């Protein structure tokens, strides 16, 4: 997949302003669950792309940097690098690269962890906290604007329905994990 969104070109090679996205892969005869998945993914990608663009334009930053700062803002004492990596679900190398950038800009400080020479705790500086809160306030405004096409009641309904979906997905993951454990135990015998 080259990109999540492209423009359809007419015969002359000019764009028709018809945005193609992941949802365009669905065909009328496809299973409804597949079409729903592609619709959810399409909406998520579109929102994320708009947020990325706005963070770049207004704050000269990236979504990964914003996400890392958001994790730190929630934990006043800071987080170890490996905790950041786990919470952001990215590699340690990615966290190190982002942390290096933020540290050079004076937005975070990295301190050695007592008793472990290899581990560091990362914490927002006063400047970093101020900067993050400015970005977070704008981020919230953007999300409210982007989801403004839905009434409050429609948003509540979607939150409720997606909670059911999330709960179901989590329960199937638990069942799969247990089945894999039983399989591994049986193979070990």
Residue pairs with C-beta under 8 A, 6 or more apart in sequence:
4 21
4 22
4 45
4 49
5 19
5 20
5 21
5 45
5 46
5 49
6 19
6 20
7 15
7 16
7 17
7 18
7 19
7 20
8 15
8 16
8 18
8 20
9 15
9 16
10 16
21 42
21 45
21 46
22 38
22 41
22 42
22 45
23 35
23 38
23 39
23 41
23 42
25 38
26 34
26 35
26 38
47 143
47 146
48 63
50 142
50 146
51 63
51 139
51 142
51 143
52 62
52 63
54 138
54 142
55 61
55 62
55 63
55 66
55 135
55 139
56 62
58 138
59 131
59 134
59 135
59 138
61 135
64 88
64 90
64 94
64 98
65 98
65 101
65 102
66 132
66 135
66 139
67 88
68 84
68 88
68 95
68 98
68 99
68 102
69 102
69 107
69 108
69 124
69 128
69 131
69 132
69 135
70 132
70 136
71 79
71 84
71 87
71 88
72 78
72 79
72 84
72 108
72 122
72 123
72 124
72 128
72 132
73 124
73 129
73 132
73 133
73 136
77 121
77 123
78 111
78 121
78 122
78 123
78 124
79 87
79 121
79 122
79 123
80 113
80 119
80 120
80 121
80 122
81 92
81 95
81 96
81 99
81 110
81 119
81 120
81 121
81 122
82 92
82 119
84 95
84 99
84 122
85 91
85 92
85 94
85 95
88 94
88 95
99 108
99 110
99 122
102 108
102 128
103 109
103 110
106 125
106 127
106 128
107 124
107 125
107 127
107 128
107 131
107 132
108 122
108 123
108 124
108 125
108 128
109 122
109 123
109 125
110 120
110 121
110 122
111 120
111 121
111 123
112 119
112 120
112 121
113 119
113 120
113 121
124 132
147 155
150 158
